[in-house]
């Protein structure tokens, strides 16, 4: 929402499937970026794969103050996207980085022998799932949000040109 609207929402509104369209300039050319925010609830496990076939890049996001959210990248989301869209590039994104400095939240995590996910652990996770990048952002503070989607657009465009080239080269048969 912050990337598309430029403002952090006042209240949390859960979504099922939300589509946002953002126009960007990439290397002086206009790019229309369509973002599909899919529901993570188990109730929507059968619907979510319907959105995967047209994906050019996947953002696997987690909350840096939630070890459970972090673990879900490897245990839940990666297996799902690897099954349905094996060839689509992945970017892992650590979100809510501003909360790493929230003393009461960190104290609460430590009471449960947990801690916020570090940048290094995020990078390791990204490598383990074969992601093309690991980025972090804070929507609340508007930090790196634009960089996340800029990277996604660049990866998507690069991926599309590679896939087009593969289709073209498969289409031709040369006999000498």
N, C-alpha and C positions, 0 to 999 in steps of 0.2 A: 504494500500500500504506500509506503513512504516513497519508494522509487517512482511509482506511477502518479501519485497525487502530490507529493512533496510535503506531506504533513503526517505526523504520527497520529494514529487514531486515538481519540479520547478514551474509548472503551473497547474491550475485546469483543469481537463478534465472530463466533465460529462460522466457518464456511464449509460447504460441501465441495463444490468445484467452482472456483472463481477464475474468470478470464480477464486479464488486463492487457491493454495494448498501449505500447509506448513507442514513440518515434524518436530515433537516435540519428546522429551523424557519425558515420564511421569512415574515416579516411576521405572526408568530404562528400560522401554519398549518403543519401537518406536510407535508413533501415527501419522497417516496421517490426518491432519485437513483440511477439505474443507470449504472454506469461500465463501458464495454467497452474494455479495453486490447487492441488488436489487434497482431498480429505484423507487424513491418516487413520481414522477410526476403522476398526475391523469390519464394521457394518458396510463399508464401501470397498472392501477388497475385490469384489467382483466387478465393480464399475471402473475403478482406477485404471486397469489395463486397457480400457477402451481409448484412453487418451495418449497412450504411449506410442502407437505406430507413427505419428507425425512429428515426434520429438526430434529436435536437432541437437539438444544438449539437456542434461538432467542436473538439477541442483539438489543434492542431498543435504538437507539442513538439519542442524541440531542446536539445542540451547547449551551454551558453554557452562552453565551452572547446573545442568541436569545430566549426571552420569548415565542415567537410564536413557535419556534422549540420545546421548552419544553412542551408547551400546546398540541402540536400535539401528543406527546407520549400517553397522556391520551385520547384525543378526536378523534384521527385518527388511530394511529398504534395499540394501545392496542385492540380496538374493532375489528379491522381486524384480528389480529393474534389470538385473543380469539375465533373468529368465525371459522377460518380455522384450527387452531392447538391448541385446548384447553388444551391438555395434555402436550404440549411442554414447558419446563422451560424457563423463561424469565430472562435476565440480562439487567438492565437499565444502560446505559453508558453516562455520561456527557463528551462531547468532547470539545476540544479547550480551556482547562483550562488556558493556557498561556495568553489568551486574557482577562482574568479577571483583569490583571495588565496593560492592554493597556489604558492609561489615556484618550486618545482621544475617544476611543470607549465607555468607561464608561461615559464620559461627554455627548456623543451623546445619550446614553440610558437615562441618567438622564434628558436631555432636554425633552424627551418624557415621563417622570415620570416612567421610567423603570430602572431596575438594573440587573446585571448578576445573574443567578440562583446560589444560594448558595449550598454547599455540603448538608446541612441539608434539603433543599427543594428537592434536588435530591433523598435523602434517603426516604423522605415522599412519593414522587411519586412512587418510587420502591415498597414501602409497599402497596400503594393503588392499584397497578396493580398485586399484588401477586408475584412480582419478587423474585428470589432466592438470588439476590445480586444487589448492586449498586456500581459501580466503576466509577472513573474519569480518564481521560488521556489527554495528549497533544502529538499529533503526531509530531508537529513541534519540540518540545523539547525531543521527545522520552521518555516521562515520563509515566510510567504505561501501555504503549501499550502492552508490553509482558504480564503483569499481567492480563490484560483484556482477552486475548486469552488463557492464561493458565487456568484461571477460567472457561472460556467457554468450554475448552476441558475437564476439570474435571467434570463439570456439565453434559456435553454431555455423557461422559462415564458412569457416575452414573445413568443418565436417561435411557440410553440404557440397562444397566444391570437390572434396575427395570422393564422396559417394557418387556424384555426377560423373567424375572421371572413371570410376570403377564401372558404372553402368555403360558408359560409352565404349570403354575398352572391351567389355564383355559382348557388346553388340556386334563388333566387327570380327570377321574371320579373314585372315590373310593366308592364302595358299601360295607358296613359291615353288 
